[in-house]
């Protein structure tokens, strides 16, 4: 049983490293963790995903276009723009971003950044008539200095979705699964000494009334719980490597509701399409839970004791028709910790069409760039994808 407990706590330490890219240096307020009767909550509160989503402030549930939508709204796998009329269709994206800052999870405490932090996004989407199936993966790799030397951690989470549309082509429905996996190896290679995986169900709806200018989107992602690894026969507090381990790890329920509006022309922008989008994210509670840094510091700083709302808004303007799109957005990131204020993010970016090729139709490759900045947080994203007309 001691061996099982050892690997159990190694998972918690590595999960903490994956979502909190730092070793905490500033003190956390709160009493010491004295027993195992608590939960560890994992939830990134900043925007992650494609360059377009980041640049629009994360307001993408009612845009739901292309492979980028799979992470935000599974119904986007079946949605097509009005000009996309072929029987078959496909989309793909590849990108990477860099994260910097000293308070990534907004818990009010400063921390040092990983020695190396690389994040890769990969996605693919295939459509046939009114159906679509695709995947979008976020792969994160970190190098951390630990008490046992330099370690490399990999945290991978994906969205695998299937969607279909109604006969009148106004409603789109999607179902999916969000698997995740965590593993660790010594830096420079060597045998894997930890691997853990799990999954959550997702669902989404997109309504495009009369195929006009408005769209409404709704998505839901269920909670994830890892509750089968704590020693069932433990009669006293379980402490491994000096850490009092939690009984459960959890990712809370999340839901999003949004609306978008597209105008092809206007009084001042003839043939310069304009997209406006907004949404609200709802994140459920995590009772009797602490954050990742609290676990490492072994101090009880409650997190997720109330439902939180994240408002988002963004705009996209085709500055140079069929060549360059400019994007801007913002969102308010609420803190999941008591007594810590939320923070306002500013986002922006562009899409530049580069070249075209023919394979099952004509496609145009585009360069995407995005930036997300807030107090004690900064990230840049660059990627390649298809230009959608």
Secondary structure, 3 states (H helix, E strand, C coil): CHHHHHHHHHHHHHHHHHHCCCCECCCCCCCECCCCCCEEECCCCCCCCCHHHHHCCCCCCCCCCCHHHHCCCHHHHCCCCCCCCCCEEEEEEEEEEEEECCCCCCCCCCECCCCEEEEEEEEEEEEECCEEEEEEEEEEEEEEEECCEEEEEEEEEEEEEEEEECCCCCEEEEEEEEEEEEEEEECCCCCEEEEEEEEEEEEEEEECHHHCCEEEEEEEECCEEECCCCCCCCCCCCEECCEECCCEEEECCEEEEEEEEEECCCCCCCCCCEEEEEEEEEECCCCCEECHHHHHHCECCEECCCCEEEEEEEEEEEEECCCEEEEEEEEEECCCECCCCCEEEEEEEEEEEEEEEECCCEEEEEEEEEEEEECCEEEEEEEEEECCC
